[in-house]
Amino acid sequence: MITIVDYKVGNLGSIQNMLKKIGTNSIITSNPDDIAKADKLILPGVGAFDSGINSLKEHNMWNVLNDRVKKDKIPVLGICLGMQLLCNGSEEGKESGLGWIDADVVRFRPKDKKFKIPHMGWNYVETQKESALFNNMYENPKFYFVHTFYAKANDDSGIGQSSYEVTFDSVLEKENILGTQFHPEKSHKFGMKLLENFIRYY
């Protein structure tokens, strides 16, 4: 069973609908007991970094998430803000992130005015190394982005990159911990294939 973590910062129905299309059952939950029984986790999210971190703590999810992901090593996929929360911290806020991946989240500061912020719309992802997340992926994979901040990996966890004036890490992977800056649930066949691969291979 896929468990979609509901910490009150995002529309989770579209993720569940995409999972239904690929024949996968899931639950949306704020209950720490459900998270404790999860086989795989999806940590979505939109909005501000500190609000996301504080919401995880306020809903008593912080400790159980750390236990399941760091101790029990179950697979987790962070999406958009959810991926940023996996990192050390963000220029957007003052709170520390989960710190599961050694990466820092920084703001786009475009010099060319044609690069509007937030970065919104379709963009390509170029894989930096082999990953089961991209098994049998369609050619020239592109995904849907909406974000003002992006991750900079400090190690080799950046497995996919995209460009928007600067080149940034749009996919992170470290052992059982994965993240996408884009929204696979809004990315048609490319996002569907990526979610299929997460379910099948992790």
Secondary structure, 3 states (H helix, E strand, C coil): CEEEECCCCCCCHHHHHHHHHCCCCEEEECCHHHHHCCCEEEECCCCCHHHHHHHHHHCCCHHHHHHHHHHCCCCEEEECHHHHHCCCEECCCCCECCCCCCEEEEECCCCCCCCCCCEEEEEECEECCCCHHHCCCCCCCEEEEEECEEEEECCCCEEEEEECCCEEEEEEEECCEEEECCEHHHCHHHHHHHHHHHHHHC
